[in-house]
């Protein structure tokens, strides 16, 4: 089964997802993958290929969590915020972050806002003597990141400047194809999510389909939208009960299982463990149409209560 069929198009918070890539975090829990810094990207920003993530829970401040705070080998601090939209409040937010960092660590950080959005960058970054740096990731040449052997760097290349995006996508997938299966699957899923920020999902999607990646559904944590698995089940049942009936049943069950996996992934990405508590109710739904409706609602819902309301209405 192709990895592409494991991906259900959801829309997690773009800044948090890009931040998770910079942190080397996983799309889903996978103890085999290290949390690591994308070294090539860090070198482009700072000149260093190494750093140490610091605790970013700041006390006694209205905005109590920043995206990334990194201690560089020379002792300096780098505060990195990720934005996919132009936010009028960013100047105030960045200014407010600097004082508690100084209070906690005894030094002011170098502050960089990394813009990963599709629209032109348009945010103020200075007032009086205070300023922070604005970096549009599209000003970074993707070829620099593609020189790295770190998958965290490689997937970020999809957001950077490219003279030929088709060639860039091919090079990204070529480098990811050498990774171990579980790691490869994780970073290709990240690539698909990030590609949507550049409206490149369909193009990347088409190339992923061509990749010779197979997944044993019994071992997979996230898999298929249902079509191929359903066909396989349908053909198997068809040998015993009739080909057409088996195909229909297999396709339906395969699609249902795929939707359940996609819903579980969406709930975990958007709401964490609290979202996964809804899976008990989700699994009681037999209707593929209702599951489709619930999956679509995950993208639009503003709260878990709104999702719980779906089941109340369905009774």
C-alpha positions in Angstrom: 0.0 0.0 0.0 1.4 3.4 -0.9 2.1 5.9 1.9 0.0 8.5 0.2 -3.1 6.5 1.0 -2.3 6.9 4.7 -2.7 10.7 4.5 -6.1 12.3 5.3 -5.9 16.0 4.4 -6.4 17.8 7.7 -5.5 21.4 8.6 -3.6 21.6 11.9 -2.4 24.9 13.2 0.3 25.8 10.6 2.7 27.6 13.0 2.6 24.7 15.5 3.2 22.2 12.8 6.1 24.1 11.3 7.5 24.5 14.8 7.2 20.8 15.4 9.3 20.2 12.3 12.0 22.6 13.6 12.0 20.8 16.9 12.3 17.4 15.2 9.0 16.3 16.7 6.9 13.5 15.2 3.5 13.7 13.5 2.5 10.9 15.9 4.2 9.3 18.9 7.1 7.2 17.6 9.9 6.4 20.2 12.2 5.4 17.4 12.6 8.9 16.1 14.9 11.4 17.9 13.9 15.0 18.8 16.6 16.9 16.9 17.4 20.4 15.6 17.5 20.8 11.8 21.2 21.7 11.7 21.5 23.1 8.3 18.6 25.5 8.9 20.0 26.5 12.2 23.4 27.2 10.6 21.7 29.5 8.0 20.1 31.5 10.8 23.0 31.5 13.3 26.2 30.1 11.8 26.0 27.2 14.2 25.0 23.6 13.6 24.1 22.8 17.2 22.1 24.2 20.0 20.1 23.2 23.1 16.3 23.6 23.5 15.5 25.4 26.7 12.4 25.4 28.8 10.0 28.0 27.3 7.3 28.1 30.0 7.6 31.8 31.1 6.2 32.8 34.5 4.0 35.8 35.1 3.4 37.0 31.6 0.2 37.2 29.5 1.8 35.3 26.6 3.3 32.4 28.6 4.7 30.2 25.8 6.9 31.1 22.9 7.7 28.8 20.0 11.4 28.0 20.3 14.2 29.2 22.6 17.6 27.8 21.8 20.9 28.3 23.6 23.7 28.4 21.0 27.2 27.0 21.6 28.6 30.6 22.2 26.1 31.1 25.0 23.7 33.4 23.1 20.0 32.8 23.1 17.9 32.5 19.9 14.2 33.1 20.2 12.4 31.8 17.1 8.7 32.4 16.4 6.9 30.7 13.5 4.1 32.6 11.6 2.0 31.5 8.6 -0.1 34.7 8.6 0.6 38.4 9.0 -0.3 39.2 12.6 -0.7 42.9 13.6 0.1 42.0 17.3 3.5 40.4 16.6 5.6 43.5 17.5 3.9 43.7 20.9 4.1 39.9 21.4 7.8 39.8 20.6 8.6 42.7 22.8 6.7 41.1 25.7 8.6 37.9 25.3 12.1 39.5 25.6 11.8 40.8 29.2 10.8 37.5 30.9 13.6 35.7 29.0 16.1 38.3 30.3 14.6 37.8 33.8 14.9 34.1 33.7 18.3 33.6 31.9 20.0 37.0 32.5 20.5 37.8 28.9 18.4 39.2 26.0 17.8 36.8 23.1 18.3 37.4 19.5 14.6 37.3 18.3 13.7 36.1 14.8 10.2 35.7 13.4 10.3 33.0 10.7 7.4 33.6 8.2 6.2 30.5 6.4 3.0 31.9 4.9 2.0 32.2 1.3 1.0 35.8 1.2 3.6 38.6 1.1 5.3 39.3 4.4 3.8 42.5 6.0 4.5 42.9 9.7 6.1 45.7 11.7 9.3 44.7 13.6 10.5 47.8 15.3 9.4 50.5 17.7 11.8 53.1 19.2 15.1 51.4 19.9 13.5 47.9 20.0 13.4 45.6 17.0 13.4 41.9 16.1 14.4 40.2 12.8 11.9 39.2 10.1 12.9 36.2 8.0 10.8 35.1 5.1 11.6 31.4 4.5 11.1 32.0 0.8 14.3 34.1 0.9 16.3 31.0 1.8 17.4 28.9 -1.2 16.1 25.4 -0.8 19.4 24.0 -2.3 21.2 24.9 1.0 18.8 22.7 3.0 18.9 19.9 0.5 22.7 19.6 1.1 21.8 18.4 4.6 21.4 14.8 5.6 18.9 15.8 8.4 15.3 15.0 7.4 14.2 18.1 9.5 16.1 20.3 7.0 15.1 18.4 4.0 11.3 18.7 4.5 11.6 22.4 5.3 13.1 22.9 1.8 9.5 22.7 0.4 8.8 26.1 1.9 12.0 27.8 0.6 12.9 29.5 -2.7 13.2 27.1 -5.7 14.0 27.9 -9.3 12.3 24.6 -10.3 9.8 23.2 -7.8 9.4 19.9 -9.7 13.1 19.2 -9.3 13.0 20.3 -5.7 10.2 17.9 -4.8 11.9 15.1 -6.6 15.2 15.8 -4.7 13.3 15.9 -1.3 11.6 12.6 -1.9 14.8 11.0 -3.2 16.6 11.9 0.0 13.7 10.9 2.2 13.4 7.5 0.4 16.7 6.4 1.9 15.4 6.7 5.5 14.2 3.6 7.4 10.5 2.8 6.8 9.0 4.3 10.0 11.1 7.4 9.8 10.5 7.8 6.1 6.7 7.6 6.6 6.8 10.2 9.4 8.7 12.7 7.4 6.7 12.2 4.2 3.6 13.0 6.2 5.3 16.1 7.5 6.2 17.0 3.9 2.6 16.7 2.8 1.4 18.9 5.6 4.0 21.6 4.9 3.4 21.5 1.1 -0.2 22.7 1.7 1.3 26.0 3.0 2.6 26.5 -0.6 -0.5 25.1 -2.3 1.7 22.2 -3.5 -0.1 19.4 -1.8 -1.5 17.9 -5.0 1.9 18.1 -6.8 3.7 16.4 -3.9 0.8 14.0 -3.5 1.2 12.8 -7.1 4.9 12.1 -6.6 4.4 10.3 -3.3 2.0 7.9 -5.0 4.8 6.9 -7.4 7.1 6.0 -4.5 7.6 2.2 -3.9 6.6 2.5 -0.2 4.5 -0.3 1.2 3.1 -0.6 4.7 1.9 -3.6 6.5 -1.5 -2.5 7.8 -1.2 -4.6 10.9 1.9 -2.7 11.9 0.8 0.7 10.7 -0.3 3.4 13.2 -1.7 5.6 10.5 -2.8 4.2 7.2 -5.0 4.4 4.1 -8.1 6.2 3.1 -9.6 2.9 2.3 -9.6 2.3 -1.4 -6.7 -0.2 -1.9 -7.2 -2.0 1.4 -10.9 -2.2 0.6 -10.2 -3.7 -2.8 -7.9 -6.3 -1.4 -10.5 -7.3 1.2 -13.2 -7.3 -1.4 -11.3 -9.6 -3.7 -10.6 -12.0 -0.8 -14.2 -12.1 0.2 -15.3 -12.3 -3.5 -13.5 -15.6 -3.9 -15.8 -17.1 -1.2 -19.1 -15.2 -1.6 -19.0 -13.7 -5.0 -16.5 -11.2 -6.5 -18.9 -8.2 -6.7 -20.3 -8.6 -3.2 -16.8 -9.0 -1.8 -15.5 -6.0 -3.5 -18.4 -3.8 -2.3 -18.1 -5.0 1.3 -14.3 -4.7 1.2 -14.3 -1.2 -0.2 -16.8 -0.1 2.4 -15.0 -1.6 5.3 -11.7 -0.4 4.0 -13.0 3.1 3.7 -14.5 3.1 7.2 -11.2 1.9 8.7 -9.3 4.5 6.8 -11.7 7.2 8.0 -11.2 6.0 11.6 -7.4 6.3 11.3 -7.7 9.7 9.7 -10.1 11.0 12.4 -7.8 9.7 15.2 -4.8 11.5 13.6 -6.8 14.7 13.2 -8.0 14.6 16.8 -4.5 14.0 18.2 -2.9 16.7 16.1 -5.5 19.4 16.9 -6.5 18.5 20.5 -3.9 16.1 21.8 -4.9 13.4 24.4 -8.2 15.2 25.1 -9.2 14.8 21.5 -8.4 11.1 21.5 -10.9 10.5 24.3 -13.6 11.0 21.6 -12.5 7.9 19.7 -14.7 5.6 21.8 -17.8 7.4 20.5 -16.3 7.6 17.0 -15.8 3.9 16.7 -19.5 3.2 17.4 -20.4 5.0 14.2 -21.0 2.5 11.4 -22.0 5.0 8.7 -19.3 6.0 6.3 -21.2 9.2 5.5 -21.4 10.2 9.2 -17.6 9.5 9.6 -16.9 11.7 6.6 -19.0 14.4 8.1 -17.2 14.2 11.4 -13.7 14.2 9.8 -14.7 17.4 7.9 -16.0 18.9 11.1 -12.6 18.4 12.8 -11.0 21.0 10.5 -13.7 23.6 11.1 -14.6 23.0 14.8 -13.5 25.7 17.3 -13.7 23.4 20.3 -14.1 19.8 21.5 -17.6 20.7 22.7 -18.6 21.4 19.1 -17.3 17.9 18.1 -19.2 16.3 21.0 -22.3 18.0 19.8 -22.0 16.1 16.6 -22.8 12.8 18.4 -25.6 14.4 20.4 -27.3 15.4 17.1 -26.7 12.0 15.5 -28.6 10.1 18.2 
